[in-house]
Amino acid sequence: MPTIAIVGAGTGLGASIASVFGGNGFQVALLARSQEKVDALAAELGTKGIEAAGFAADVMDRRSLVAAFARVKERFGAVDVLEYSPAVSTPGTVLDMVSPLQVTPDNLQPQLDFYLHGAVTAAAQVLPEMLEAGAGTLLFTTGAGSVSPIPMMGNVNAAAAALRNWTLNLHQELAEKGVYAAHVAIGVWMGSGNAYDEPATIAQTYWDLYTARDQAERQYLPLSN
């Protein structure tokens, strides 16, 4: 069975992506900071007949991320799809957003660690095997501010744009190697009550990218756009 590793797995988008891929025959590795939460999510997926397991890892701690992927491979073998979409869930941390005029190296560095460095570290754990096999998929998620900056998110947008840029470059570099990389920019508030904005609906975008493999980027924007 193929395996998807979801970095930043939570009860929203991560759980929905897990359900979509798991429902299509994938084993699911769930990576997030809380072992308790990913274990609970794995158990919930199990009730749907999906084989899943949780692995504690912090994208801000590269060693923990590397160690988690080692455990993923021990359990499931090589990773066929990597999906990276960590979300900031606790305000009042080093990841707080600031306006462009307030951006400093000190408040930008944590954002770069969270978005770009975490993604690069995660990809490095699976890409060598994908290249050797000549197959694999890498999907990276940011907010729409990585494409169309939002002033109140000056430091966040800069870091997310760096991840987007790297992903688009990666897409070109991997095009002739059998490995597919794509970026998803989400510009809707998930769970607003509109079916279009629900995680289960958005998750289908990831399956569509995986199966079609024909776009470097998908921007999931409000219907009015």
C-alpha positions, 0 to 999 in steps of 0.5 A, a space after each residue: 500500500 502507498 503511504 502519505 505523510 501529513 506534517 501538521 496533521 490536525 482535526 481540520 484540513 490534515 484529517 480531511 486530507 488523511 480521509 481522502 487519501 486513506 479512502 483511496 488506499 493509502 496508509 497514513 502517517 500523521 505528524 504533529 507536536 502532540 502524540 496524544 492528538 495524532 494518536 486520537 486522529 489515527 484511531 478515528 481514521 481506523 474506524 473508517 478502515 484506514 490504516 494510520 499512525 501518529 508520530 510526534 514531531 515539531 517542525 521548529 525542531 529539525 532533529 525531532 522531524 528527522 527522528 519522526 520520519 525515521 519512525 514513519 519509515 520503520 512502520 510504513 516503509 518509503 513515503 509516496 506522498 508528503 503533504 506539509 501544512 503546519 498551522 499556528 494554533 496558539 497566539 502569543 508565541 514567537 510565531 505571532 504576525 506583525 506588519 511589514 514595518 514591524 518585521 525584524 530579523 528576530 520575528 522573521 526567523 521563527 516564521 522561516 523556521 516554521 514554513 521554509 526550513 521545516 518543509 525543506 527538512 521534511 522533504 529531505 527525509 523522503 526525496 532521496 527515495 522518491 528520486 531513486 524510485 522515479 516516483 513520488 509527490 510533494 505537496 506544500 501548503 501556505 496561505 494566500 498571502 504567499 501570493 498576494 501579501 496581506 500587510 498585517 501578516 508581514 513576517 508570515 507572508 515573507 516566510 510563506 512566499 519563500 516556501 512557495 518560491 522554493 516549491 515552484 523551483 522544485 517543481 521545475 527541477 523535478 519535472 523530468 525525474 518522475 517526482 511531482 511537487 506543487 504548492 497550494 495557497 489557501 485563501 478561505 477561512 475554513 469551517 465558516 459554514 460554507 460547504 466550499 470552505 470546509 476542510 473536506 471540500 478543500 482536501 479534494 484539491 490535494 487528491 486532484 493535484 496528486 492524480 493529475 500532476 499537471 500544475 505547479 500551484 493551485 490557489 484555493 480562493 473565495 468563490 467571488 474571485 
